[in-house]
Amino acid sequence: MGSDIAYVSALAGKRVILCDVAEDALERGRGRIEDLAARAHARGRMDTDQMAALLARVTTTTEVADLADCDLAIEAVSERMDLKGEIFRRLDATLKPGALIASNTSGLSITQLAEVTARPNAVLGVHFFNPAAVMRLVELIQGRDTSPDTLAAGEAFVRELGKSPVRVRECPGFLVNRVLVRAMAEAYRHAAELNVAPSHVDAAVVADGPAPMGPFALGDLIGLDTMDHIQRDLASAYGDRFSDGGAIATQVAAGRLGRKSGGGFVTDSPTVEQIDDAAHAVAERYYLGALNEALRCHDDAIATRPDIDLAMCLGAGWQHGPLKWADERGAAAVMRTMQQLADSTGDRFQPTSLLRERAADGLSLLGHATTSAGTTRS
C-alpha cells in the first residue's frame, strides 16, 4: 500500500520520500513504483520523459529525520496500534510545525493515534483502498480532535491525486467495511439457517442487486483469516448484528482460508435453475443488512447519505448504493420488511429514524423533505 500511495502521489507531481527501517523493503517498494510506471508507459499513459520525471520525484530513506520538511506524512504499516503509535510519536518529533500526520489504517482509532502526538488537531485518516494505484475511493477519517482545516487539506490532497474522498467520522470499521461486513455476516447466518449452498447465494446476490460479487466469493477473495479478524472486531464493537453464526471461524479452523489456501466457502458454479427461492431470500437478507447498517451510519452522523452510496460504489464496486437499492423498492415497503425482521430476529433490524420518517412521509431515502416552515432538511 505504501508504494502504491507513493506512486499516485508522484504521478500527481508530488515530491515523495519513501521511508522504511529495512533497505530490502525500500528496494521492493521502489521496484513496485518502477513497475507501475513501466506499465503506464507501455499502455501509452505517459511518455519516457514523464516516466523518468515521476521516478525522479521519489527518493528512499531509512532515516525518519529525512522527513523533517515534509508537509504530510502517511503511515502505512501493519494494523497494529502499538507499532503505529510508535511511528506517530517519531513523526511528531520530526516533522515541522504545521505538517499533517495521516494513517492509512482500515479501522484503527485515529483519535487514539492522535493522542500520542502534540498535534492531535493535525492527525487524520486517509484510508486508500487496495490496490491504491487503481481504486478511486479514499475514506477521509475524522478523529475526535481532527480540525476542519486538517480535514480540508486532506480532502484537497486526495483530489489532487485524482481520487474521490469521502468524509467519514471515526467509528469501528469506518464506512465501507462496516456496511459490507454487516451484509456478509447476515448472508452467512441466513444461508446456514436455510441450508443454502454458498455459490447459490453468491449467484442470487449478483442477479438480484448491485453487488458485483457474492459474500462467500468475496470472503474467499479477501482471505477468511483476515475476514475472521475483521468480523470479530466488529462484533465486539457492535454486538450481535455482526455475528455470522460461526461460519468464518469454522472454515479457518479447517485450514480453509479462501483462494490463497486453495479452498474456502465456494466449491462449485451453480446453474440458473439451481438459484431457488431460498437463495433469493438470503440475497435479500444480504442487501437488507447492508441497508440497515448504512442507515445506522447516517443516523450516527458517520457519513452523509450521498457519500454512503458513493463509497459503496467506489470501494465495493456496487453499481449503485444501498440507499438507492431501497428507493427502487420504496421506503414504505422496505420499512415493513425491516419491521417484520425486527419482530422475528431482534434489535439488529430495528428500522432507523430516517427510514421511519421517509416511509411515513412517502419520501425517498436519497431525496429531501420540506418542513412546514418551508426550509429543506436532508
N, C-alpha and C positions, 0 to 999 in steps of 0.2 A: 504493500500500500504506500509506503513512504516513497519508493522510487517512482511510482505512478503519479503521486501528488507532485513530486519534484518535476516530472516530465511535463505535466499540464501547466505548471507554473512557468517553467522555462518557455514552453510553447507560447504562452501569453506575453512573453517579453520580460519576465521577472528574472532577476539575478538570484540564483538559488545556491545554498550551501547544504550539502547532504552530510549529516553528521551521524556517526556510529562509533561505538567503542572498539569495534573489530574491523581490521583492514579488509578481511575477506568478505565481510558483509557489505562494505563500501564497494568493493570490486563487483560483487553481484548486483548491487543497486545501480552502479554506473553501467554495467552491462545491460541491464533491463532498459535503462533510458536510451542507450545506443540502439538497442533492438527496436524499441518503439519508434525512434526517429527513422531508422532504416526502413521499417515497414511503411511509414508515412511517405518517405521518399519514393519507394517502389510503387506506391499507389498514385503518385503524382500530386500528393498533397503539399509537398514542399520541394524546392529545388536544392541542389547541392550546397549552394551558399547559405540558404536558410537553415539547412540541417547543421552545417558547421557552426553557424552563429548560435543555434539553440544549444548545442553541446558545449560551446564556449561559455555559455551563461551558467553552467553547472560545475561547481567545484566540490571536492570532498574533503573531509577532515575527521580526525578522531578527537579533536580538542573542542570542548564546549566554548572555551574562551574565544574561538574564532567566530562565534555567532554574535559577538557583542554589539555590532552595528546593525543587526537585522531589525526590520520593522515588525515582523511577525515570525514566530516560531511555531511549527506544527509538530506535535509529538505523535508518533505512530508506532509505538512499541506494543508488546503483548498486553492482553487485557488483564493486567494485574495492578491493583490500586497501589500496592507498595512500590512497585517499580515506577509507575507513572508519577507518583508523589515525589520520589527522589529526583526524577528528571525535572519536574516542575520547580523544585527547590533550587536546583543548579541553574536552570534557565532564569529564574527570577533574580538570582545573584549576579548573573552575567549580562543580561540584556539591558540596553539603555533605557532610561526613563521614557515612558510613553509607548514602548513596544508592547505588542499583544502576545499572549501565550494561548495556544489553542490545542485541543486534544482531538484526535480522530477516533476516540472511543465510540463503540457502538452501543454503549449502555451504562458505563460507569458515571458516577456523580461528578458533574462539572463543579458544583458547589464545594464538594469535598476536596477536589483538586485545587480549587482557588484558595482554600483556607490555608494551604501550606506556603502561600506566597504573600508578599507585601503589597501586591497589586490585584486583589480579588476582582475589582471592577474591570480589569483588563484581561480577564480569562473567559474563554467561551469554548464551545464545542463546534468543530467542523467535521461532521460525520460524512465522509465520502463513501459511496457505495462501490463495491468490488465488481469489476475492475475499474479503478478510478480514472483510468485513461479513456474509458468508454462511457461509463454511466453518467448521466446528466445530473441526477439528484445529489444535493448536499443538504443534510439536515443541519441547520444552524441552531445550536443548542444554547439556550439562555439559562445560566445558573442563577442562584438567588442574588448574587452581587454583580452580575454582568451589567455594565452600564449601557444605556441606549446608544451612546457613541461607539462603544466597542461592537455592539451588535450591528450597527450600521456599517462600520468599517469592515467587519467580516462579510457582510452581505455584498458590499461593493467588490471586495476581493474575489469572492466566489463568482460573481457576474463577470468580472474581468477574465476569468478562466473559461468563460463560455458555458458555465454550469448554471443550474437552476436552484437557487437557495430556497428552502422552506423553513421559516422560523418555527421553532419548537421550544416550548417551555419544558425545562428538565423534569423528567419522570422516569421510572424504571422502564427500560425498553425503548424510550423515546417514542417515535410515532409509528414508522412503518413496521418495525419488528413487533411492537406491541399489538398492532391490528392484525398482522399476518399470523403471528404465533397463536393468538386467541382463536382465529379461524381454523388453524390447523389442529389445535387441541380439540375443538368442538367436533371436527370431522373424524379424528382418530377415535374419540369416545363414542360417537354415534354409530360409526361403522362397526365397532365391536358389539354394540347393543343390537344392531340389526343383522349382524353376521354378513356384512358385505365385503367382497374382496377389495383390497386397496386399489388395484388397477381399474376396477369398475367405478369406484368413487372418482378417481382421477379423470376418467373419461367423461363422467357426468358433470364434474365441475367445469371442465373446459367447454362442454356442449351447452351448459345452462347459464353461463355468466362470463364476465370479462377477464377472468384469470387465464393466463396462457399455459399454466401447468397445474396439475392437481396437487393436493397437500402431501400425498405419500411420495410421489416422484420428487417433489421439491425437498422433502426431508432427506431422501436418499442423496440428492444432489448436494445439499449443504453439508451433509455428514451427520449421522444420527448421534454420535458422541457430542458433537457441537450442539445439536438440537437439544440433547438431554440437559446440557448445562444451561442453555437459554431458557428452556421450559421450566426447569426447577427454580431458576432465579425469579422468573415472572410469577410463578405460582406462589413463591414465598412472599412476593411483593403484593399481589392482588388477590390471592386466595383461590377458591375452588373453580372459578370460571376459567382458569388456565390449566386445570387438571386434564391430562389426556388419558386417564384411566390406566396408566402404566404401559401404554403402547410402545413408547420410545424406549423406556428402560428395559423392557423385555427383549427388544432387538439388540440393544447394546450388550446385555448380559450374555446373549448368544454369540457375540462377536460379529454381528451383522451391522456394519456401520454405514451402509449405503454403497454408493458407487465405488468409493475408494477401497472398500474391502471386497468388492465383487458380489455383495449380497445385501439386501435391505428389505424394505416393505414390498416393492413391486417385483413380481416374478413373471408376469405374462402380459399380453396385449389383448384386451377383450374385443370382441366384435360388437357392432352396434346392437345386435339382438340381445347381448348379454347385459346391457345397461338397463336394468329394470327399475321399477318404481322405488325400490329401497335405495338404490344408488342415487337416484334423483333426490330422494329425501335427505340423504347425507349431504349432497351438494348444496341443497337449500340451507341446511344447518351450517355449513361452512360459510356461506355468504351472510347469513343472519348473525353469525358470530363476529365476522369482520365488521358488519354494520353496527352491532351493539357496542363494540369496543371503539369504533370510530366516533360514535355519538357520545360515549363516555369521555373521549379525548376532547371533544368540543365542550361538553359541559364542565370539564375540569380546566378549561382555558389552556389546553396544551397546544392547540393549533386552530386556525380558522377553518371553516367548512371548505372553501375552495382549495386551501392548501392541503387539507386531508386527502381529498380526491387526487390532486396533482401529485402528491407524494406517492400514493399507491400506484399511479400510472408510471411515474419515472423510476421509482425504487423497486417496485414489484412487477412491473411490466403489464399491469392490467390495462385493458382497452379503455375503461373508464372506472371511476372510483366507486366505493360502496354507497356513497350518498346518492349518486346518480342511479346506481342499480336499484336503490329503494324507490327513488322518484319514478322510475319506469313502472313500478308496481302500485304506486300510490301510498302516501304516508298513512292513510287510514287503514288500508289493507295490511300493511306491514305492522302497524300498531296492534291490530287484532291478533296477528300471528305471534308477535312478540309477547303479548299479554298471555296468550294461551300457553306458550312455552314457560313463561314465568310462573304460571299457576301449576304447571306439571313438573318443572325442573328446579324451581327455587329462584333465588335472587339473581343468578347470573344473567338472566334475560329480562330483568326488570326494564320496562321502557323508560328512556331518559326524558328529562323535562322538554328538550327540543322536540323529540318525536311526539310527545303528548300534545304539545302546543300546536304543531303543524297538522297533526291528524285532526284535532278539534277544529282548527280554522280552515281546513281543506286546502292547505298550502303545501308547496314542495319543500323538501329539506334544504335545497340549494337556493331557494328564492328568498324574497324579503317580505316582511309583513308590515302593514301600515297601522300605526296606533291611532287612537281616537283623536289625538292632538294633531294628526296629520304628518308626524315625523316618521322616518323609516328606521326600523330596527333589524339587525341581522341575527 
